[in-house]
């Protein structure tokens, strides 16, 4: 159609779209394709292996998450696990038509309970194209590493007869060093209790135990432990404002995790072992020392020796 002037009308509805419009349209189509695409086309085709829980403990049943691929026809004929030292191998034996990114396989495989330590884990594969033929040589298609954390620790008590001091430690390396050097004067008393390892995120009523140490000079040459948050923070603040030339408690670490007693001074069923703290009343002599014990007979001995019973200060595992 022409106008009365004989010129073509200025119609813009059908003009070619700009480059920006074309790009926006392409983005919409791509997103739509991703949303509507079948699941197997979106599957991750890179073989992988990982473990869960993500932070396994030495009390957890650990499982491996496997991702690998093979084209049809396929048949997984066997899965096996081998733990050699700190290496975990998972071997998949299968009849496989060949590798194909569109045929991913996702599986869980139980590894079991492992001792605390650093591990490497390897996904191994052997295949054959015909069930009547031998398997191919074993080859590795994925690997990873993980750490199994120690959930529980044993808190060990030592006594120094020359100082008449007690000390306890949840650090096995430290305990072994004291045992290896009897000339230092520290001897095991035979008393221990169980606690959760430091750094483990245990729910209430569990809390981390603060460990403090004085000094050989100016002292006190002793350790002090508390899971009372206010007490721990107070001693940390006191350390900041007390010169190192004066006796003070110096924060060392969060040593282990124990339970907080109830308002009535008792321990909950899951942490039933009461830990009492005794104090030797020798602050004026710059010779403070505390003993922590779960033994009723030891508690009575400390009372008879004049140590002050400060009550149940933490609860231990059975």
Buried (B, 14 or more C-beta within 10 A) or exposed (E): EEEEEEEEEEEEEEEEEEEEEEEEEEEEEEEEEEEEEEEEEEBEBEBBBBBEEEBBBBEBEBBBBBBBBBEEEBEBBEBEBEBEEBEBBBBBBBBBBEBBEEBBBEBEBEBEEBEBEEBEBBBBBBBBEEEEEEBEEEEEBBBBEBEBBBBBBBBBBBBBEEBEBBBBBBBEEBBEEBEEEEEEBBBEBEBBBBBBBBEBEBEEBBBBBBBBBBBEEBBBBBBBBBBBEEBBEEBBEEBEEBEEEEBBBBBEBBBBBBBBBEEEEEBBEEBEBBBBBBBBEBEEEBBBBBBBBBBEEBBEBBEEEEBEEEEBBBBBBE
